[in-house]
C-alpha cells in the first residue's frame, strides 16, 4: 500500500531549520493495522500528513498504491484524498450546524454524485457504525463516542482504501475507547482497509498488528 524511501521533512523556523522527519524508509502492506507512537513533537503528525497526501516531503519519495505522491500535482492529490483516504481526528471535526446525516453526506460533495445517492450512502455508513437512529441529531445532541462514530462514518462513506486516525480515542473514556477501537478493527476486517493510527495510548497501540515508534523524526519498529 505505502512505500516511503528516505523521506525527510524540514521546516524553516527563524534562523534555523527544524527536521520533523529524517530519512524515513518504510513499507506498509495493504490491509495492515499499524499504530504509531512517540513523544510530542517527535514527528507523528508530520508522518500522518505525508501518508494522507496533505504535505510533501522535502526529500525522498512516497508511493501509495503505485502513485508517487511527492511528484503529483495538487489537483491529483486532492482526488486521492477524496477517493482513497479516510481521515478520523481526535476532535471529531464535525460541522455543528449540520445533522449527523448531513455531516456524513458532506464528505461526498466533491465526488459530484447525486443528492439521492449521497443520502443513501450516508445512511448506510451511519448504519455501519451503529447510528442508524441518530441521523437527524446535531453533534451537540450526541455523546463523544457517538460523535466519533459519525466521524468514522464520514470517513468510510467515501469507501477509501486507507483509514488514517490521529488520536481517535484521545477525548474518550476507557469504555468508549474500547468500543471505538472494536468498531475500527471490525471495519478494517470487513472492508480490507489499511488502518494507521497515531496514539499516545499503549492500550490502543497493543491492538495493532504492527507498532512503530517515532522520535526526533526517526522511525523504529517496536516488538
C-alpha positions in Angstrom: 0.0 0.0 0.0 2.7 2.5 1.1 6.3 2.7 0.2 8.4 5.5 1.8 12.0 5.9 0.7 14.4 8.1 2.6 11.6 10.6 3.4 12.7 13.8 5.2 10.7 16.9 6.1 12.3 20.1 7.1 10.5 23.3 8.3 12.4 26.6 8.3 12.0 28.5 11.6 13.5 31.9 12.0 17.3 31.4 11.7 17.3 27.6 11.8 15.7 24.6 10.2 13.7 22.0 12.1 13.8 18.4 10.8 10.4 16.7 11.5 11.2 13.5 9.6 14.7 12.2 8.9 15.4 9.7 6.1 12.4 7.5 6.9 12.2 4.3 4.8 9.1 2.3 5.4 6.8 -0.2 3.7 3.2 -0.7 4.8 1.3 -3.6 3.2 -2.3 -3.5 2.0 -4.7 -4.2 4.8 -2.3 -3.9 7.7 -3.2 -2.3 11.1 -0.3 0.0 12.2 0.0 2.0 15.4 2.4 4.9 15.5 3.6 6.1 18.9 6.2 8.6 20.2 6.8 11.7 22.2 5.1 15.0 21.4 7.0 16.8 18.7 8.7 13.6 17.5 7.2 13.6 14.1 4.0 11.5 14.4 1.6 14.1 12.9 4.1 15.0 10.2 4.3 11.4 9.1 0.5 11.1 9.1 0.2 14.2 7.0 2.6 12.7 4.5 0.7 9.4 4.4 -2.5 11.4 3.9 -1.2 13.4 0.9 -1.6 16.6 3.0 2.0 17.7 2.7 5.0 16.9 0.6 8.5 15.7 1.7 11.5 17.9 1.5 13.4 14.9 0.2 12.6 11.3 -0.6 9.6 9.6 -2.2 6.2 8.4 -1.0 4.1 6.0 -3.1 0.5 5.0 -2.4 -0.7 2.0 -4.4 1.8 2.8 -7.1 1.1 6.6 -7.3 4.1 8.7 -6.4 2.6 11.3 -4.1 5.6 13.5 -3.8 5.5 14.4 -7.5 1.8 14.6 -8.3 0.1 18.0 -8.9 -2.2 19.4 -6.2 -5.3 18.5 -8.2 -4.3 14.8 -8.4 -3.5 14.8 -4.6 -7.0 16.3 -3.9 -8.6 13.4 -5.9 -6.6 10.8 -4.0 -7.6 12.3 -0.6 -11.3 12.4 -1.8 -11.4 8.9 -3.1 -8.7 6.7 -1.4 -8.0 8.1 2.0 -10.4 8.5 5.0 -9.4 10.7 8.0 -10.5 10.5 11.6 -9.4 13.0 14.2 -9.3 13.4 18.0 -11.6 16.4 17.9 -14.2 14.8 15.6 -14.2 17.9 13.4 -18.0 17.7 12.8 -19.8 20.8 11.4 -22.0 21.9 14.4 -24.9 23.2 12.4 -25.3 20.0 10.3 -27.0 16.8 11.4 -25.1 13.5 11.6 -26.6 12.5 8.3 -25.6 15.9 6.7 -22.1 15.7 8.1 -21.5 12.3 6.5 -23.1 13.4 3.2 -20.7 16.4 3.1 -17.8 14.1 2.6 -19.3 13.1 -0.8 -19.9 16.6 -2.2 -16.5 16.7 -4.0 -17.4 13.4 -5.8 -20.3 15.2 -7.6 -22.7 12.3 -7.2 -26.4 12.9 -7.0 -28.1 14.1 -3.8 -30.1 10.9 -3.6 -27.0 8.7 -3.8 -25.2 10.8 -1.2 -28.2 10.3 1.1 -28.3 6.6 0.5 -24.6 6.1 1.1 -24.6 8.3 4.2 -27.5 6.3 5.7 -25.6 3.1 5.1 -22.5 4.5 6.6 -24.3 5.5 9.8 -25.9 2.1 10.0 -22.5 0.5 9.7 -21.3 2.4 12.8 -24.5 1.7 14.8 -26.1 5.1 14.5 -29.0 4.4 12.2 -31.4 6.2 14.6 -29.2 9.3 15.1 -29.1 10.7 11.6 -31.2 13.7 12.4 -29.3 14.7 15.5 -26.9 17.6 15.7 -23.4 17.0 17.1 -24.2 18.8 20.3 -27.0 16.3 20.9 -24.6 13.3 20.7 -22.2 11.9 23.2 -18.4 12.0 22.5 -18.5 8.4 21.4 -21.4 8.9 19.1 -19.7 12.0 17.6 -16.6 9.9 16.8 -18.8 7.2 15.2 -20.3 9.9 13.0 -16.7 11.0 12.1 -15.8 7.4 11.3 -18.9 7.1 9.1 -17.9 10.3 7.3 -14.5 8.7 6.6 -16.0 5.4 5.5 -18.7 6.8 3.2 -16.1 7.6 0.6 -15.2 3.8 0.5 -11.5 4.5 1.0 -8.6 2.1 0.8 -6.8 3.7 3.7 -8.1 5.0 7.1 -5.8 7.4 8.9 -6.7 8.2 12.5 -5.0 10.8 14.6 -5.6 10.1 18.4 -9.1 8.9 17.6 -9.8 7.9 21.2 -8.0 10.8 22.9 -11.2 12.5 24.1 -13.0 9.4 25.2 -13.3 7.4 28.4 -11.8 3.9 28.7 -15.1 2.0 27.9 -15.9 4.2 24.9 -12.3 4.0 23.7 -12.6 0.2 23.6 -15.9 0.4 21.8 -14.5 2.7 19.1 -11.4 0.5 18.7 -13.7 -2.6 18.3 -15.5 -0.6 15.6 -12.4 0.4 13.8 -11.0 -3.1 13.9 -14.2 -4.6 12.7 -14.5 -2.1 9.8 -10.9 -2.8 8.8 -11.5 -6.6 8.7 -14.8 -6.3 6.9 -13.6 -3.8 4.3 -10.0 -4.9 4.0 -8.8 -1.4 4.9 -5.3 -0.3 5.7 -5.6 1.2 9.2 -3.0 3.6 10.5 -3.5 5.1 14.0 -1.4 7.7 15.8 -1.8 7.3 19.5 -0.4 8.0 22.9 -2.5 5.2 24.4 -0.5 2.0 24.8 -3.7 0.0 25.2 -4.8 1.2 21.7 -1.3 0.5 20.2 -1.2 -3.0 21.6 -4.2 -3.9 19.5 -2.3 -3.2 16.3 -0.6 -5.8 14.1 2.5 -3.6 13.9 3.8 -0.8 16.1 6.1 2.0 15.0 7.9 4.4 17.3 9.0 7.8 16.0 11.3 10.1 17.9 13.2 13.1 16.6 12.0 12.3 13.2 13.4 8.7 13.1 11.1 5.7 12.9 11.9 2.3 14.5 9.9 -0.9 14.8 8.5 -1.9 18.2 8.2 -5.6 19.3 
